[in-house]
Amino acid sequence: MRTVGVDLAAEPTRTALAAIEWGADTARVAELRLGIHDADIVDLSVDATSIGIDCAFGWPIEFVEFVTAHAGRATGARTHSGIDLRRRLAYRNTDRVVRERTGRWPLSVSTDRLGMTAIHCAELLEAFESTGEEVDRSGGGRFAEVYPAAALRAWGLLTPGYKTKPEARVLAAAALLDALPWLETTDEQRLLLGRSDDALDALAASLNARAHALGKTLPVAPDLLDAAKVEGWVALPTCSIAELAPHT
């Protein structure tokens, strides 16, 4: 098995990729790159069983409908208004489930700084589709929308401040690798993990992709499936990190 994790940014310079090769008894980080373009991501994912991408796969349906109506100056009746309306437009169904499960809201794809990266994600998914691949935004195929910080929290490995404080990032990398004694890494890769939160998130995304491939992520509720195929669905791990080991 090969899993790929992508920590997507608005530009390639901050985009990172981690690929893990899983054998019967071994696992190794085959690729760990910071500063990677979409074409290379597609190429390195050809043989991947699962691809975890850290970015929203779509926008809230109600947000899209609201913007479309506003652009066309439509004046249809709305179910919600005021702050309730703004919350409906800001968050997807999967974001609300993440909030229920983790106690934290993901970044809003429609109102927060995630917007530019979400446009990049749409382009990346289109790049995969241009090769003839079908992308199921709900996670029904190879692709999984992942949330590394939530995955690390679920595994008891979230180090506060790892995205902004160098000393916290070093501790976060050490904690993650300590929890993965069976994962082979090079000295260069370990240094990059301690230096770059993007690389660290890419590795967490690749591990999350392993959970997705093993069927150990939160499934989509049947009544939310149609929406998830449009908006996307966060594949939250439902297993411990030890259950990802190659011998399990």
C-alpha positions in Angstrom: 0.0 0.0 0.0 1.1 3.6 -0.7 -0.6 6.5 0.9 0.0 10.2 0.0 -0.7 13.2 2.2 -0.8 16.7 0.9 -0.7 19.8 3.1 -2.2 22.2 0.5 -1.4 25.9 0.5 -2.5 28.7 -1.9 0.9 28.5 -3.6 3.3 25.6 -4.3 6.0 27.1 -2.1 4.1 26.2 1.1 2.5 23.0 -0.3 4.0 19.8 1.2 3.7 16.1 0.2 4.4 13.0 2.2 4.2 9.5 0.7 4.4 6.4 2.8 5.1 2.9 1.5 3.4 0.2 3.6 4.7 -3.4 3.5 3.6 -6.4 5.4 5.9 -5.7 8.3 7.5 -2.3 7.5 6.6 1.2 6.6 8.8 4.0 5.3 8.5 7.6 4.2 9.3 7.3 0.5 8.7 11.0 -0.2 8.7 14.2 1.9 8.7 17.4 -0.1 8.1 21.0 0.6 7.4 23.3 -2.3 5.6 21.0 -4.8 3.4 21.7 -7.9 0.1 20.0 -8.8 1.6 18.0 -11.7 4.1 16.4 -9.4 1.4 15.7 -6.8 -0.6 13.9 -9.5 2.4 11.9 -10.7 3.4 10.9 -7.2 -0.1 9.7 -6.5 -0.5 7.4 -9.4 0.0 4.2 -7.4 -1.5 5.5 -4.1 -4.2 3.5 -2.5 -5.4 6.6 -0.6 -4.7 10.3 -1.0 -5.4 12.6 1.9 -5.6 16.3 1.1 -5.6 18.9 3.9 -8.2 21.3 2.4 -11.9 21.6 2.0 -13.1 19.8 -1.1 -16.1 22.1 -1.7 -18.1 25.0 -0.3 -21.3 24.9 1.7 -24.3 24.3 -0.7 -26.2 27.1 1.0 -23.3 29.5 0.5 -23.1 28.7 -3.2 -26.8 29.1 -3.6 -26.7 32.4 -1.7 -23.9 33.9 -3.8 -25.5 32.6 -7.0 -28.8 34.3 -6.0 -27.0 37.5 -5.0 -25.1 37.7 -8.2 -28.4 37.2 -10.1 -30.2 39.6 -7.8 -32.7 36.8 -6.9 -35.1 37.5 -4.1 -36.3 34.1 -3.0 -37.4 33.3 0.5 -34.8 32.0 2.9 -35.1 29.5 5.7 -32.5 31.3 7.9 -31.6 34.9 8.6 -29.3 37.0 10.6 -26.5 35.2 12.5 -28.1 31.8 11.8 -27.9 32.5 8.1 -24.3 33.6 8.4 -23.4 30.4 10.3 -25.2 28.3 7.7 -23.2 30.0 4.9 -19.9 29.8 6.7 -19.8 26.0 7.6 -20.5 22.8 5.8 -22.2 19.7 7.4 -18.9 18.0 7.9 -17.6 21.1 9.7 -20.4 20.8 12.2 -19.7 17.1 12.7 -16.0 18.0 13.3 -17.1 20.6 15.8 -19.2 18.0 17.6 -16.4 15.4 17.7 -13.4 17.6 18.5 -14.9 20.7 20.2 -13.2 23.0 17.6 -14.5 24.6 14.4 -12.4 24.0 11.2 -11.5 27.1 9.2 -14.5 28.3 7.2 -14.0 27.7 3.5 -16.3 30.5 2.5 -15.5 33.3 5.0 -12.0 32.6 6.4 -8.5 32.7 5.0 -8.9 29.1 3.7 -10.6 30.5 0.5 -7.5 30.9 -1.7 -6.3 27.4 -0.7 -9.8 26.0 -1.5 -9.6 27.4 -5.0 -6.2 25.7 -5.4 -7.8 22.5 -4.1 -10.5 22.7 -6.7 -7.8 23.1 -9.4 -5.8 20.1 -8.0 -8.9 17.9 -8.0 -9.6 19.0 -11.5 -6.0 18.0 -12.4 -6.7 14.5 -11.1 -10.0 14.4 -13.0 -8.3 15.4 -16.2 -6.4 12.1 -16.1 -9.7 10.2 -16.2 -9.9 9.8 -12.4 -13.3 10.1 -10.7 -13.1 12.2 -7.6 -15.7 11.4 -4.9 -15.6 14.4 -2.5 -17.4 12.4 0.1 -14.4 10.0 0.5 -15.9 7.1 -1.4 -12.8 6.5 -3.5 -9.1 7.2 -3.2 -9.5 10.7 -2.1 -10.0 11.8 1.5 -10.4 15.3 2.8 -8.3 15.4 6.0 -7.7 17.7 8.9 -4.3 17.0 10.3 -4.7 19.0 13.6 -7.9 17.1 14.3 -6.2 13.8 13.5 -3.3 14.6 15.8 -5.8 15.6 18.5 -7.7 12.3 18.1 -4.4 10.4 18.4 -3.4 12.4 21.6 -0.5 14.0 19.7 -1.5 17.6 19.2 1.2 20.0 20.4 -0.3 23.5 20.9 1.5 26.2 18.9 3.3 23.8 16.5 2.2 25.9 13.6 3.7 29.1 14.9 6.4 28.4 17.4 9.6 26.7 16.3 10.2 25.0 19.7 6.7 23.6 19.7 7.2 22.3 16.2 10.3 20.4 17.2 8.4 18.9 20.1 5.4 18.0 17.8 7.7 16.2 15.3 9.4 14.3 18.1 6.1 13.3 19.7 4.7 12.1 16.3 7.8 10.0 15.4 8.0 8.6 18.9 4.5 7.2 18.4 5.6 5.6 15.1 8.6 3.4 16.1 7.9 1.2 13.0 8.1 4.1 10.5 11.4 4.4 8.7 12.6 8.0 8.1 15.9 9.5 7.1 17.8 12.1 9.0 16.9 14.7 6.4 13.2 13.9 6.7 13.3 14.2 10.5 15.0 17.6 10.2 12.4 18.8 7.8 9.6 17.6 10.0 11.0 19.6 12.9 11.5 22.7 10.8 8.3 22.8 8.7 4.7 22.5 10.1 3.6 22.0 6.4 5.8 18.9 6.2 4.5 17.7 9.6 0.9 18.2 8.5 1.6 16.3 5.2 2.9 13.3 7.2 -0.2 13.4 9.4 -2.3 13.6 6.2 -0.6 10.5 4.8 -1.2 8.7 8.1 -4.9 9.8 7.9 -5.0 8.5 4.4 -3.9 5.1 5.8 -6.8 5.2 8.2 -9.1 6.0 5.3 -7.8 3.1 3.3 -8.4 0.8 6.2 -11.9 2.0 6.7 -11.1 3.5 10.0 -12.4 7.0 9.5 -15.8 8.6 10.4 -18.3 7.5 7.8 -20.8 9.9 6.2 -24.3 9.7 7.7 -26.7 8.5 5.0 -28.8 11.6 5.2 -25.7 13.8 4.6 -24.2 11.8 1.7 -25.7 13.8 -1.1 -24.4 17.0 0.4 -21.0 15.5 1.1 -20.6 14.6 -2.5 -20.8 18.4 -3.2 -19.3 20.0 -0.1 -16.7 17.3 0.8 -16.4 15.3 4.0 -13.6 15.3 6.6 -12.3 11.8 7.2 -11.7 11.9 10.9 -9.7 8.9 12.2 -11.7 6.6 14.4 -8.7 4.5 15.4 -5.6 4.9 17.5 -2.3 5.7 15.7 -1.0 2.3 16.8 -3.7 0.6 14.7 -2.1 2.1 11.5 1.1 0.0 12.1 1.9 -2.4 9.1 1.5 -5.5 11.3 -2.1 -4.8 12.2 
